[in-house]
Amino acid sequence: MRNAEWKMIALIDYNAGNLTSVRKALAAIGADVFVPQRPEELASVRGVIIPGVGHFGATRALHGEWMEAIIGVLGDGRPLLGICLGLQFLFEGSDEAPDCPGLGLLSGRCYRLPPRDGVKIPHVGWNALAIQRPSTIIESVADGSQVYFTHSYVAPVTSDTVAVCDHGEAFAAAVEHGQVSGVQFHPEKSGEVGLQILRNFAALAG
């Protein structure tokens, strides 16, 4: 049973990019969102979103008390969504910053997309999702839907992958394991498909 004292969805600010645009997209779907200033504020939230763009090293700002508080949210059965860099932070780490551990909630390490003839890195622009299996985070999203990416590093395709994208090779475009989910693309820039992803998360957060 959901705790009646849990309020709003927390959008984590660690100076890694796209906070304002994500907040606007969440407002567009009517989600109640706030930006916590202290880790202990996560004790009363319905769910947590970790956005982000840029270098994996930026996630160092979340080590320590923030990391403990985020994991504590999951322990209470509340959902977590990572967006772009936030998805990569769900994994054990990234070759982009080898000495910087991730949350370790999903198995595997992120890596740079390898160069291929005719394939530009970074991967910037619209690309299609290939849905691998049903999941809550991509419910009502059609196979082949176009979403917006901007990144060079990717998460591996594992049993937690619910949708892949191909840019020279297949990589995890969306993942879900229990209450943990993530998308490599930017839902806040992906039109109605992206808004549906955010609606799905808001529904999980109740």
One Martini backbone bead per residue (centre of mass of N, CA, C, O) as a GRO file, in nm:
protein
  206
    1MET     BB    1   0.097   0.036   0.022
    2ARG     BB    2   0.071   0.363  -0.013
    3ASN     BB    3   0.201   0.631   0.127
    4ALA     BB    4   0.035   0.922   0.223
    5GLU     BB    5   0.315   1.096   0.268
    6TRP     BB    6   0.379   1.081  -0.016
    7LYS     BB    7   0.537   1.335  -0.233
    8MET     BB    8   0.589   1.360  -0.523
    9ILE     BB    9   0.850   1.421  -0.760
   10ALA     BB   10   1.190   1.374  -0.795
   11LEU     BB   11   1.433   1.606  -0.932
   12ILE     BB   12   1.761   1.573  -1.003
   13ASP     BB   13   2.029   1.803  -0.916
   14TYR     BB   14   2.380   1.783  -1.079
   15ASN     BB   15   2.476   1.964  -1.316
   16ALA     BB   16   2.351   1.781  -1.601
   17GLY     BB   17   2.138   1.988  -1.763
   18ASN     BB   18   1.793   1.892  -1.846
   19LEU     BB   19   1.595   2.002  -1.619
   20THR     BB   20   1.395   2.210  -1.742
   21SER     BB   21   1.273   2.032  -1.973
   22VAL     BB   22   1.170   1.808  -1.789
   23ARG     BB   23   0.987   1.981  -1.613
   24LYS     BB   24   0.800   2.076  -1.843
   25ALA     BB   25   0.701   1.795  -1.929
   26LEU     BB   26   0.575   1.722  -1.655
   27ALA     BB   27   0.376   1.960  -1.652
   28ALA     BB   28   0.222   1.873  -1.917
   29ILE     BB   29   0.111   1.600  -1.748
   30GLY     BB   30   0.059   1.687  -1.432
   31ALA     BB   31   0.306   1.665  -1.260
   32ASP     BB   32   0.443   1.643  -0.938
   33VAL     BB   33   0.730   1.855  -0.888
   34PHE     BB   34   1.065   1.848  -0.741
   35VAL     BB   35   1.374   1.995  -0.608
   36PRO     BB   36   1.598   1.872  -0.418
   37GLN     BB   37   1.847   1.975  -0.166
   38ARG     BB   38   1.826   1.701   0.002
   39PRO     BB   39   1.842   1.369   0.059
   40GLU     BB   40   1.613   1.348   0.287
   41GLU     BB   41   1.372   1.428   0.090
   42LEU     BB   42   1.329   1.131  -0.032
   43ALA     BB   43   1.147   1.007   0.199
   44SER     BB   44   0.867   1.173   0.064
   45VAL     BB   45   0.858   1.036  -0.213
   46ARG     BB   46   0.720   0.866  -0.501
   47GLY     BB   47   0.973   0.948  -0.686
   48VAL     BB   48   1.262   0.921  -0.922
   49ILE     BB   49   1.457   1.152  -1.125
   50ILE     BB   50   1.742   1.107  -1.351
   51PRO     BB   51   1.900   1.314  -1.529
   52GLY     BB   52   2.109   1.396  -1.820
   53VAL     BB   53   2.417   1.533  -1.953
   54GLY     BB   54   2.722   1.406  -2.053
   55HIS     BB   55   2.950   1.329  -1.826
   56PHE     BB   56   2.991   1.073  -1.603
   57GLY     BB   57   3.146   1.241  -1.380
   58ALA     BB   58   2.892   1.402  -1.275
   59THR     BB   59   2.794   1.166  -1.073
   60ARG     BB   60   2.969   1.231  -0.822
   61ALA     BB   61   2.751   1.422  -0.687
   62LEU     BB   62   2.586   1.138  -0.591
   63HIS     BB   63   2.763   1.050  -0.391
   64GLY     BB   64   2.668   0.898  -0.106
   65GLU     BB   65   2.386   1.026   0.021
   66TRP     BB   66   2.233   1.023  -0.247
   67MET     BB   67   2.266   0.727  -0.313
   68GLU     BB   68   2.133   0.619  -0.057
   69ALA     BB   69   1.856   0.760  -0.101
   70ILE     BB   70   1.784   0.631  -0.371
   71ILE     BB   71   1.795   0.335  -0.274
   72GLY     BB   72   1.579   0.378  -0.049
   73VAL     BB   73   1.338   0.415  -0.238
   74LEU     BB   74   1.343   0.122  -0.345
   75GLY     BB   75   1.304  -0.020  -0.068
   76ASP     BB   76   0.995   0.113  -0.069
   77GLY     BB   77   0.880   0.071  -0.380
   78ARG     BB   78   0.990   0.300  -0.548
   79PRO     BB   79   1.051   0.475  -0.832
   80LEU     BB   80   1.303   0.480  -1.107
   81LEU     BB   81   1.440   0.732  -1.339
   82GLY     BB   82   1.652   0.733  -1.623
   83ILE     BB   83   1.814   0.994  -1.823
   84CYS     BB   84   2.053   0.907  -2.012
   85LEU     BB   85   2.281   0.951  -1.792
   86GLY     BB   86   2.085   0.823  -1.587
   87LEU     BB   87   2.091   0.543  -1.710
   88GLN     BB   88   2.400   0.490  -1.681
   89PHE     BB   89   2.394   0.516  -1.362
   90LEU     BB   90   2.249   0.233  -1.312
   91PHE     BB   91   2.508   0.113  -1.355
   92GLU     BB   92   2.835   0.023  -1.272
   93GLY     BB   93   2.948   0.192  -1.528
   94SER     BB   94   3.209   0.377  -1.723
   95ASP     BB   95   3.451   0.438  -1.966
   96GLU     BB   96   3.445   0.753  -1.929
   97ALA     BB   97   3.471   0.683  -1.593
   98PRO     BB   98   3.634   0.433  -1.443
   99ASP     BB   99   3.642   0.566  -1.130
  100CYS     BB  100   3.313   0.583  -1.159
  101PRO     BB  101   3.053   0.478  -1.004
  102GLY     BB  102   2.758   0.342  -1.006
  103LEU     BB  103   2.473   0.211  -0.869
  104GLY     BB  104   2.432  -0.107  -0.953
  105LEU     BB  105   2.128  -0.201  -1.046
  106LEU     BB  106   2.273  -0.280  -1.312
  107SER     BB  107   2.422  -0.481  -1.531
  108GLY     BB  108   2.709  -0.335  -1.636
  109ARG     BB  109   2.878  -0.139  -1.892
  110CYS     BB  110   2.956   0.147  -2.033
  111TYR     BB  111   3.006   0.263  -2.381
  112ARG     BB  112   3.145   0.346  -2.671
  113LEU     BB  113   3.065   0.401  -2.971
  114PRO     BB  114   3.170   0.263  -3.245
  115PRO     BB  115   3.320   0.299  -3.530
  116ARG     BB  116   3.158   0.357  -3.850
  117ASP     BB  117   3.066   0.349  -4.156
  118GLY     BB  118   2.847   0.623  -4.177
  119VAL     BB  119   2.881   0.679  -3.857
  120LYS     BB  120   2.796   0.910  -3.621
  121ILE     BB  121   2.994   1.060  -3.357
  122PRO     BB  122   2.754   1.144  -3.219
  123HIS     BB  123   2.424   1.059  -3.139
  124VAL     BB  124   2.203   1.267  -3.334
  125GLY     BB  125   1.858   1.227  -3.307
  126TRP     BB  126   1.642   1.040  -3.479
  127ASN     BB  127   1.500   0.717  -3.371
  128ALA     BB  128   1.428   0.380  -3.346
  129LEU     BB  129   1.228   0.157  -3.178
  130ALA     BB  130   1.291  -0.179  -3.046
  131ILE     BB  131   1.083  -0.393  -2.911
  132GLN     BB  132   1.134  -0.675  -2.684
  133ARG     BB  133   0.926  -0.614  -2.441
  134PRO     BB  134   0.716  -0.584  -2.209
  135SER     BB  135   0.645  -0.270  -2.028
  136THR     BB  136   0.576  -0.004  -1.831
  137ILE     BB  137   0.751   0.235  -1.956
  138ILE     BB  138   0.637   0.138  -2.272
  139GLU     BB  139   0.353   0.177  -2.257
  140SER     BB  140   0.192   0.263  -2.557
  141VAL     BB  141   0.444   0.200  -2.733
  142ALA     BB  142   0.545   0.173  -3.048
  143ASP     BB  143   0.688   0.006  -3.269
  144GLY     BB  144   0.913   0.239  -3.423
  145SER     BB  145   0.942   0.472  -3.261
  146GLN     BB  146   1.032   0.807  -3.242
  147VAL     BB  147   1.337   0.936  -3.098
  148TYR     BB  148   1.560   1.143  -2.901
  149PHE     BB  149   1.913   1.179  -2.945
  150THR     BB  150   2.223   1.244  -2.727
  151HIS     BB  151   2.522   1.053  -2.777
  152SER     BB  152   2.813   0.815  -2.714
  153TYR     BB  153   2.709   0.648  -2.483
  154VAL     BB  154   2.627   0.308  -2.372
  155ALA     BB  155   2.423   0.044  -2.305
  156PRO     BB  156   2.382  -0.273  -2.271
  157VAL     BB  157   2.248  -0.564  -2.382
  158THR     BB  158   2.001  -0.713  -2.176
  159SER     BB  159   1.753  -0.849  -1.977
  160ASP     BB  160   1.666  -0.532  -1.911
  161THR     BB  161   1.586  -0.489  -2.196
  162VAL     BB  162   1.301  -0.328  -2.382
  163ALA     BB  163   1.478  -0.144  -2.584
  164VAL     BB  164   1.616  -0.073  -2.901
  165CYS     BB  165   1.892   0.067  -3.087
  166ASP     BB  166   2.038   0.169  -3.406
  167HIS     BB  167   2.405   0.274  -3.427
  168GLY     BB  168   2.587   0.040  -3.582
  169GLU     BB  169   2.453  -0.071  -3.312
  170ALA     BB  170   2.314  -0.222  -3.055
  171PHE     BB  171   2.124  -0.065  -2.789
  172ALA     BB  172   2.006   0.058  -2.496
  173ALA     BB  173   1.701   0.250  -2.479
  174ALA     BB  174   1.548   0.057  -2.267
  175VAL     BB  175   1.485  -0.007  -1.915
  176GLU     BB  176   1.388  -0.288  -1.681
  177HIS     BB  177   1.385  -0.342  -1.310
  178GLY     BB  178   1.133  -0.329  -1.162
  179GLN     BB  179   1.165  -0.001  -1.026
  180VAL     BB  180   1.374   0.015  -1.262
  181SER     BB  181   1.439   0.281  -1.502
  182GLY     BB  182   1.530   0.364  -1.857
  183VAL     BB  183   1.649   0.624  -2.093
  184GLN     BB  184   1.852   0.734  -2.357
  185PHE     BB  185   1.657   0.919  -2.435
  186HIS     BB  186   1.450   1.218  -2.482
  187PRO     BB  187   1.135   1.275  -2.378
  188GLU     BB  188   1.133   1.599  -2.382
  189LYS     BB  189   1.208   1.560  -2.723
  190SER     BB  190   0.968   1.318  -2.815
  191GLY     BB  191   0.698   1.404  -2.779
  192GLU     BB  192   0.440   1.191  -2.734
  193VAL     BB  193   0.620   0.954  -2.660
  194GLY     BB  194   0.764   1.090  -2.423
  195LEU     BB  195   0.508   1.156  -2.259
  196GLN     BB  196   0.428   0.860  -2.217
  197ILE     BB  197   0.667   0.781  -2.046
  198LEU     BB  198   0.602   0.985  -1.819
  199ARG     BB  199   0.323   0.876  -1.754
  200ASN     BB  200   0.414   0.597  -1.670
  201PHE     BB  201   0.579   0.692  -1.430
  202ALA     BB  202   0.361   0.850  -1.279
  203ALA     BB  203   0.185   0.599  -1.234
  204LEU     BB  204   0.391   0.446  -1.060
  205ALA     BB  205   0.403   0.688  -0.842
  206GLY     BB  206   0.087   0.783  -0.799
   0.00000   0.00000   0.00000
